[in-house]
Amino acid sequence: MIECRTIKELCSVVVDCPHSTPTWTVEGKIVVRSNNIKNGRIDFSSPSYTDDEHFQQRIKRATPQGGDIIITREAPMGEVGMIPEGIVCCLGQRMVLLRANPEICDNYYLLYSLQSRYVQHQISWSEGTGTTVSNLRIPHLEQLKIPYLPLSKQRQVSSVLRCLEGKIEQNRVINDNLQQQAQAIYASMFVDNADPTWQQGHLSDLVTVRYGKDHKKLADGIYPVYGSGGIMRHVERPLYDKESVLIPRKGTLNNVMYVNQPFWSVDTMFYTEMRLPDVAKFVYHFVKAKDLAAMNAGSAVPSMTTDILNAMEIAIPPATVLEEFESLVAPMYRAMQGNDAQSKKLADLRNALLPKLMSGEIDVSDIQL
């Protein structure tokens, strides 16, 4: 029998976020939003801000510190991430701040435990029911059971998992750099040195925009399901199996994605079919460079329409130029795809190791990375 302790026992701070909507500003103090938290990390690359007055109001219950963990309460539930050292921030909505008691709990061990199937299953079992969406309530959150090890063992376990995370993060940084290089090549060829004699057209001349479909009735499988936040799950069959550019229809409109593997796209995500050869990556960088959020057609929820996308004006380069661009950036995309595949294997290894390390089935000293 594995010994367990509750979140309430392991944490010195369990603080709900303010329930009011922050006052948004173009600069100021960072507000962590639920869409910033994904796959065990908090992404600060595109932060949201509030002013100092409202920041002070949002930290009255507790001031977030480096090493603290944030867990989302709804839409989605159970996503976690750790606040890096040196980041000054406050919580947005639908999330809770956790601070491990350092005398009995290693914060990285807690972070990985919260991502484990054992704890995630508890989250799904104990979800409360709101008026419109399910949510994880504080009393349930505090009673989540964490497999407990002596502090020294916790640190050994988290050390092994942090090594794997470090390799995953290294791949992410490399891919970000490759993505920036590809975008710079696009800007050099098609923005800074665009040929005024190129044919003027619309995005609809290059792609056919398709609606994604609901995935809930599909069985689990090997094909990724994309939403505006990235991969949501894997299903039994793909919706489309060719190169495509994915564009959010609802929600975070600027999160445009390039995909070159069979996939499923949810009903709040457009996918595209190419109408010309060697055009997918060109279209991706063209759309990615646009501020789609500024083209919002919704009121309560940010929304994009096929009419807006199809009508986007674009200078269409000749086939030889598109082929040249493809030849320059394709090796970068192959490298990114390889790094993503390696990171998935590392993540699978991490997920497989975690329960075995927690239960003592595998001793930490037996692992060499």
NORQUI-V175667 format. One record per helix or strand of 3 or more residues. SS is the DSSP state (helix for helix, strand for strand). FROM is the first residue (numbers start at 1). LEN is the number of residues. Records with the same first field share a line. If there is no record, write none. Layout:
SS = FROM-LEN / FROM-LEN
This chain:
strand = 4-3 / 11-6 / 29-4 / 48-3 / 69-4 / 80-3 / 89-3 / 95-6 / 145-3 / 199-4 / 207-5 / 220-8 / 230-6 / 244-5 / 257-3 / 263-3 / 269-6 / 313-4
helix = 7-4 / 34-3 / 52-7 / 107-9 / 117-9 / 138-5 / 151-42 / 203-3 / 280-9 / 292-4 / 306-5 / 319-41 / 364-3
